[in-house]
Amino acid sequence: MQAVDQMICEVCMFNEHCYMGMCIANKEWQEEMRKTLFEVARGTVK
C-alpha cells in the first residue's frame, strides 16, 4: 500500500507542496487513483 501511495504522490500536481506526509490533494482523487493503480496492477483495465 505504501508503494501505491508513493506513486500517487509522484504524479500529484501538489507533490511539491506536501509537508511531512500531509497530503493536500482531494481525498476522492486519491481514492480514484488508488483504485486505478490496483486495477492496472491486476490487469483489469482495458
Backbone atoms as SQL, in Angstrom:
CREATE TABLE atoms (id INTEGER PRIMARY KEY, chain TEXT, resi INTEGER, resn TEXT, atom TEXT, x REAL, y REAL, z REAL);
INSERT INTO atoms VALUES
  (1, 'A', 1, 'MET', 'N', 0.817, -1.190, 0.000),
  (2, 'A', 1, 'MET', 'CA', 0.000, 0.000, 0.000),
  (3, 'A', 1, 'MET', 'C', 0.863, 1.257, 0.000),
  (4, 'A', 2, 'GLN', 'N', 1.980, 1.230, 0.699),
  (5, 'A', 2, 'GLN', 'CA', 2.854, 2.403, 0.738),
  (6, 'A', 2, 'GLN', 'C', 3.439, 2.699, -0.640),
  (7, 'A', 3, 'ALA', 'N', 3.747, 1.647, -1.406),
  (8, 'A', 3, 'ALA', 'CA', 4.291, 1.855, -2.747),
  (9, 'A', 3, 'ALA', 'C', 3.261, 2.531, -3.643),
  (10, 'A', 4, 'VAL', 'N', 2.000, 2.139, -3.513),
  (11, 'A', 4, 'VAL', 'CA', 0.931, 2.753, -4.297),
  (12, 'A', 4, 'VAL', 'C', 0.772, 4.214, -3.894),
  (13, 'A', 5, 'ASP', 'N', 0.766, 4.483, -2.615),
  (14, 'A', 5, 'ASP', 'CA', 0.651, 5.860, -2.141),
  (15, 'A', 5, 'ASP', 'C', 1.825, 6.714, -2.621),
  (16, 'A', 6, 'GLN', 'N', 3.004, 6.144, -2.662),
  (17, 'A', 6, 'GLN', 'CA', 4.178, 6.878, -3.143),
  (18, 'A', 6, 'GLN', 'C', 4.031, 7.200, -4.627),
  (19, 'A', 7, 'MET', 'N', 3.517, 6.257, -5.420),
  (20, 'A', 7, 'MET', 'CA', 3.298, 6.520, -6.842),
  (21, 'A', 7, 'MET', 'C', 2.267, 7.620, -7.032),
  (22, 'A', 8, 'ILE', 'N', 1.222, 7.616, -6.216),
  (23, 'A', 8, 'ILE', 'CA', 0.210, 8.659, -6.294),
  (24, 'A', 8, 'ILE', 'C', 0.845, 10.012, -5.979),
  (25, 'A', 9, 'CYS', 'N', 1.675, 10.066, -4.970),
  (26, 'A', 9, 'CYS', 'CA', 2.351, 11.320, -4.604),
  (27, 'A', 9, 'CYS', 'C', 3.232, 11.835, -5.742),
  (28, 'A', 10, 'GLU', 'N', 3.881, 10.926, -6.447),
  (29, 'A', 10, 'GLU', 'CA', 4.788, 11.348, -7.501),
  (30, 'A', 10, 'GLU', 'C', 4.069, 11.932, -8.705),
  (31, 'A', 11, 'VAL', 'N', 2.831, 11.527, -8.949),
  (32, 'A', 11, 'VAL', 'CA', 2.088, 12.072, -10.092),
  (33, 'A', 11, 'VAL', 'C', 1.147, 13.207, -9.683),
  (34, 'A', 12, 'CYS', 'N', 1.068, 13.480, -8.410),
  (35, 'A', 12, 'CYS', 'CA', 0.163, 14.512, -7.907),
  (36, 'A', 12, 'CYS', 'C', 0.649, 15.906, -8.300),
  (37, 'A', 13, 'MET', 'N', -0.305, 16.760, -8.686),
  (38, 'A', 13, 'MET', 'CA', 0.068, 18.126, -9.062),
  (39, 'A', 13, 'MET', 'C', 0.514, 18.953, -7.866),
  (40, 'A', 14, 'PHE', 'N', 0.259, 18.472, -6.661),
  (41, 'A', 14, 'PHE', 'CA', 0.651, 19.187, -5.449),
  (42, 'A', 14, 'PHE', 'C', 1.901, 18.591, -4.794),
  (43, 'A', 15, 'ASN', 'N', 2.608, 17.698, -5.485),
  (44, 'A', 15, 'ASN', 'CA', 3.709, 16.973, -4.854),
  (45, 'A', 15, 'ASN', 'C', 4.820, 17.870, -4.321),
  (46, 'A', 16, 'GLU', 'N', 4.939, 19.075, -4.814),
  (47, 'A', 16, 'GLU', 'CA', 5.978, 19.977, -4.314),
  (48, 'A', 16, 'GLU', 'C', 5.492, 20.801, -3.128),
  (49, 'A', 17, 'HIS', 'N', 4.242, 20.582, -2.734),
  (50, 'A', 17, 'HIS', 'CA', 3.666, 21.366, -1.641),
  (51, 'A', 17, 'HIS', 'C', 3.348, 20.508, -0.411),
  (52, 'A', 18, 'CYS', 'N', 3.745, 19.251, -0.442),
  (53, 'A', 18, 'CYS', 'CA', 3.495, 18.367, 0.696),
  (54, 'A', 18, 'CYS', 'C', 4.400, 18.763, 1.864),
  (55, 'A', 19, 'TYR', 'N', 3.899, 18.540, 3.060),
  (56, 'A', 19, 'TYR', 'CA', 4.668, 18.881, 4.241),
  (57, 'A', 19, 'TYR', 'C', 4.593, 17.721, 5.225),
  (58, 'A', 20, 'MET', 'N', 5.702, 17.020, 5.395),
  (59, 'A', 20, 'MET', 'CA', 5.828, 15.920, 6.361),
  (60, 'A', 20, 'MET', 'C', 4.699, 14.891, 6.214),
  (61, 'A', 21, 'GLY', 'N', 4.425, 14.513, 4.984),
  (62, 'A', 21, 'GLY', 'CA', 3.423, 13.484, 4.753),
  (63, 'A', 21, 'GLY', 'C', 1.992, 13.967, 4.739),
  (64, 'A', 22, 'MET', 'N', 1.784, 15.250, 4.931),
  (65, 'A', 22, 'MET', 'CA', 0.434, 15.802, 4.894),
  (66, 'A', 22, 'MET', 'C', 0.051, 16.039, 3.433),
  (67, 'A', 23, 'CYS', 'N', -0.957, 15.322, 2.969),
  (68, 'A', 23, 'CYS', 'CA', -1.385, 15.447, 1.582),
  (69, 'A', 23, 'CYS', 'C', -2.507, 16.469, 1.476),
  (70, 'A', 24, 'ILE', 'N', -2.368, 17.399, 0.529),
  (71, 'A', 24, 'ILE', 'CA', -3.396, 18.416, 0.346),
  (72, 'A', 24, 'ILE', 'C', -4.298, 18.107, -0.842),
  (73, 'A', 25, 'ALA', 'N', -4.057, 16.989, -1.509),
  (74, 'A', 25, 'ALA', 'CA', -4.884, 16.616, -2.663),
  (75, 'A', 25, 'ALA', 'C', -6.272, 16.178, -2.192),
  (76, 'A', 26, 'ASN', 'N', -7.221, 16.290, -3.087),
  (77, 'A', 26, 'ASN', 'CA', -8.596, 15.890, -2.848),
  (78, 'A', 26, 'ASN', 'C', -8.655, 14.398, -2.514),
  (79, 'A', 27, 'LYS', 'N', -9.344, 14.049, -1.441),
  (80, 'A', 27, 'LYS', 'CA', -9.416, 12.644, -0.990),
  (81, 'A', 27, 'LYS', 'C', -10.085, 11.751, -2.023),
  (82, 'A', 28, 'GLU', 'N', -11.104, 12.272, -2.723),
  (83, 'A', 28, 'GLU', 'CA', -11.769, 11.476, -3.752),
  (84, 'A', 28, 'GLU', 'C', -10.812, 11.172, -4.900),
  (85, 'A', 29, 'TRP', 'N', -9.985, 12.164, -5.268),
  (86, 'A', 29, 'TRP', 'CA', -8.994, 11.962, -6.318),
  (87, 'A', 29, 'TRP', 'C', -7.998, 10.886, -5.894),
  (88, 'A', 30, 'GLN', 'N', -7.550, 10.947, -4.635),
  (89, 'A', 30, 'GLN', 'CA', -6.608, 9.952, -4.124),
  (90, 'A', 30, 'GLN', 'C', -7.199, 8.550, -4.212),
  (91, 'A', 31, 'GLU', 'N', -8.441, 8.386, -3.794),
  (92, 'A', 31, 'GLU', 'CA', -9.081, 7.068, -3.826),
  (93, 'A', 31, 'GLU', 'C', -9.239, 6.559, -5.254),
  (94, 'A', 32, 'GLU', 'N', -9.603, 7.443, -6.168),
  (95, 'A', 32, 'GLU', 'CA', -9.755, 7.048, -7.569),
  (96, 'A', 32, 'GLU', 'C', -8.411, 6.627, -8.158),
  (97, 'A', 33, 'MET', 'N', -7.359, 7.360, -7.840),
  (98, 'A', 33, 'MET', 'CA', -6.020, 6.991, -8.303),
  (99, 'A', 33, 'MET', 'C', -5.603, 5.649, -7.729),
  (100, 'A', 34, 'ARG', 'N', -5.886, 5.421, -6.449),
  (101, 'A', 34, 'ARG', 'CA', -5.538, 4.159, -5.796),
  (102, 'A', 34, 'ARG', 'C', -6.261, 2.987, -6.481),
  (103, 'A', 35, 'LYS', 'N', -7.565, 3.162, -6.745),
  (104, 'A', 35, 'LYS', 'CA', -8.333, 2.115, -7.416),
  (105, 'A', 35, 'LYS', 'C', -7.790, 1.847, -8.817),
  (106, 'A', 36, 'THR', 'N', -7.469, 2.914, -9.545),
  (107, 'A', 36, 'THR', 'CA', -6.946, 2.759, -10.898),
  (108, 'A', 36, 'THR', 'C', -5.619, 2.024, -10.900),
  (109, 'A', 37, 'LEU', 'N', -4.726, 2.374, -9.983),
  (110, 'A', 37, 'LEU', 'CA', -3.425, 1.710, -9.925),
  (111, 'A', 37, 'LEU', 'C', -3.568, 0.230, -9.566),
  (112, 'A', 38, 'PHE', 'N', -4.487, -0.107, -8.668),
  (113, 'A', 38, 'PHE', 'CA', -4.705, -1.508, -8.336),
  (114, 'A', 38, 'PHE', 'C', -5.274, -2.266, -9.536),
  (115, 'A', 39, 'GLU', 'N', -6.176, -1.621, -10.296),
  (116, 'A', 39, 'GLU', 'CA', -6.731, -2.267, -11.480),
  (117, 'A', 39, 'GLU', 'C', -5.657, -2.509, -12.528),
  (118, 'A', 40, 'VAL', 'N', -4.780, -1.545, -12.701),
  (119, 'A', 40, 'VAL', 'CA', -3.671, -1.692, -13.653),
  (120, 'A', 40, 'VAL', 'C', -2.779, -2.845, -13.217),
  (121, 'A', 41, 'ALA', 'N', -2.480, -2.910, -11.936),
  (122, 'A', 41, 'ALA', 'CA', -1.613, -3.967, -11.423),
  (123, 'A', 41, 'ALA', 'C', -2.221, -5.349, -11.636),
  (124, 'A', 42, 'ARG', 'N', -3.545, -5.446, -11.529),
  (125, 'A', 42, 'ARG', 'CA', -4.221, -6.717, -11.735),
  (126, 'A', 42, 'ARG', 'C', -4.471, -7.002, -13.204),
  (127, 'A', 43, 'GLY', 'N', -4.322, -6.003, -14.054),
  (128, 'A', 43, 'GLY', 'CA', -4.541, -6.177, -15.476),
  (129, 'A', 43, 'GLY', 'C', -6.010, -6.141, -15.873),
  (130, 'A', 44, 'THR', 'N', -6.828, -5.456, -15.082),
  (131, 'A', 44, 'THR', 'CA', -8.264, -5.412, -15.380),
  (132, 'A', 44, 'THR', 'C', -8.673, -4.138, -16.112),
  (133, 'A', 45, 'VAL', 'N', -7.709, -3.274, -16.431),
  (134, 'A', 45, 'VAL', 'CA', -8.023, -2.037, -17.153),
  (135, 'A', 45, 'VAL', 'C', -7.902, -2.320, -18.634),
  (136, 'A', 46, 'LYS', 'N', -8.888, -1.833, -19.401),
  (137, 'A', 46, 'LYS', 'CA', -8.868, -2.055, -20.854),
  (138, 'A', 46, 'LYS', 'C', -7.935, -1.102, -21.548);
